[in-house]
């Protein structure tokens, strides 16, 4: 591959991974959404719960960067679960 082709590959749109299936945890749904930042993956997810018939959502983003999507998914799940354990429904009290 030539130098120009390599540069074009860096700036072209990258194919995103399919949306993850939500994981059920203590009545909450965790949807892992790692952010691809050009070779590393940032911790991020949405935490969802239906409260009084209304779907509530908390966007969960952390500064952690990991070298693979798999390791990022594992760390994201652990951090999201810890956040749910610590805050519970207070996640949606803003």
Kinemage of the C-alpha trace (Angstrom):
@kinemage 1
@onewidth
@group {chain A} dominant
@subgroup {mainchain}
@vectorlist {calphas} color= white
{ca unk a 1} P 0.000 0.000 0.000
{ca unk a 2} L 1.387 3.396 -0.954
{ca unk a 3} L 1.888 6.397 1.282
{ca unk a 4} L -1.090 8.309 -0.165
{ca unk a 5} L -3.367 5.278 0.262
{ca unk a 6} L -2.266 5.001 3.881
{ca unk a 7} L -3.074 8.649 4.529
{ca unk a 8} L -6.461 8.335 2.862
{ca unk a 9} L -7.239 5.331 5.061
{ca unk a 10} L -6.577 7.390 8.177
{ca unk a 11} L -9.113 10.029 7.208
{ca unk a 12} L -11.816 7.897 5.630
{ca unk a 13} L -14.919 6.959 7.582
{ca unk a 14} L -14.401 3.777 9.546
{ca unk a 15} L -17.022 1.091 9.674
{ca unk a 16} L -18.667 1.066 13.081
{ca unk a 17} L -19.332 -2.141 14.974
{ca unk a 18} L -22.966 -3.183 15.197
{ca unk a 19} L -24.906 -1.903 18.192
{ca unk a 20} L -24.435 -4.035 21.270
{ca unk a 21} L -27.320 -5.902 22.833
{ca unk a 22} L -28.387 -4.382 26.148
{ca unk a 23} L -27.262 -6.220 29.268
{ca unk a 24} L -29.788 -6.484 32.117
{ca unk a 25} L -28.380 -5.584 35.554
{ca unk a 26} L -30.549 -5.033 38.664
{ca unk a 27} L -33.489 -3.733 36.603
{ca unk a 28} L -31.285 -1.458 34.466
{ca unk a 29} L -30.197 -1.974 30.865
{ca unk a 30} L -26.550 -1.295 29.989
{ca unk a 31} L -25.788 -0.632 26.315
{ca unk a 32} L -22.005 -0.653 25.846
{ca unk a 33} L -20.837 1.895 23.259
{ca unk a 34} L -17.015 2.029 23.079
{ca unk a 35} L -15.732 5.112 21.250
{ca unk a 36} L -13.108 4.351 18.595
{ca unk a 37} L -10.525 7.110 18.882
{ca unk a 38} L -8.097 6.015 16.192
{ca unk a 39} L -6.517 2.885 17.602
{ca unk a 40} L -7.847 2.996 21.140
{ca unk a 41} L -11.321 2.645 22.591
{ca unk a 42} L -12.930 4.970 25.103
{ca unk a 43} L -15.223 3.733 27.851
{ca unk a 44} L -18.836 4.681 27.179
{ca unk a 45} L -22.341 3.315 27.531
{ca unk a 46} L -25.972 4.222 27.993
{ca unk a 47} L -27.712 3.134 31.176
{ca unk a 48} L -31.479 2.787 30.728
{ca unk a 49} L -34.407 2.045 33.013
{ca unk a 50} L -38.160 2.365 32.701
{ca unk a 51} L -39.465 4.406 35.655
{ca unk a 52} L -43.220 4.984 36.016
{ca unk a 53} L -43.736 3.957 32.387
{ca unk a 54} L -41.108 6.398 31.085
{ca unk a 55} L -37.769 5.255 29.654
{ca unk a 56} L -34.958 7.108 31.427
{ca unk a 57} L -31.443 7.298 29.996
{ca unk a 58} L -28.076 8.215 31.463
{ca unk a 59} L -25.121 8.653 29.091
{ca unk a 60} L -22.059 7.134 30.720
{ca unk a 61} L -18.667 8.372 29.425
{ca unk a 62} L -15.319 7.950 31.135
{ca unk a 63} L -11.823 9.100 30.213
{ca unk a 64} L -10.368 5.570 30.233
{ca unk a 65} L -8.755 4.488 26.954
{ca unk a 66} L -8.059 0.834 26.171
{ca unk a 67} L -6.223 -0.871 23.293
{ca unk a 68} L -9.010 -3.229 22.214
{ca unk a 69} L -12.799 -3.161 21.868
{ca unk a 70} L -13.034 -6.346 23.957
{ca unk a 71} L -11.079 -4.967 26.915
{ca unk a 72} L -13.010 -1.714 26.667
{ca unk a 73} L -16.322 -3.595 26.763
{ca unk a 74} L -15.263 -5.485 29.889
{ca unk a 75} L -14.088 -2.345 31.709
{ca unk a 76} L -17.217 -0.441 30.640
{ca unk a 77} L -19.523 -3.142 32.011
{ca unk a 78} L -17.665 -3.228 35.329
{ca unk a 79} L -17.761 0.566 35.704
{ca unk a 80} L -21.421 0.795 34.692
{ca unk a 81} L -22.367 -1.898 37.217
{ca unk a 82} L -20.403 -0.111 39.945
{ca unk a 83} L -22.168 3.156 39.088
{ca unk a 84} L -25.565 1.454 39.273
{ca unk a 85} L -24.609 -0.113 42.623
{ca unk a 86} L -23.535 3.276 44.009
{ca unk a 87} L -26.237 5.561 42.571
{ca unk a 88} L -29.190 3.401 41.559
{ca unk a 89} L -32.181 5.504 40.442
{ca unk a 90} L -30.324 8.701 41.420
{ca unk a 91} L -28.655 8.405 37.999
{ca unk a 92} L -31.823 9.961 36.600
{ca unk a 93} L -32.456 12.643 39.242
{ca unk a 94} L -31.021 15.611 37.356
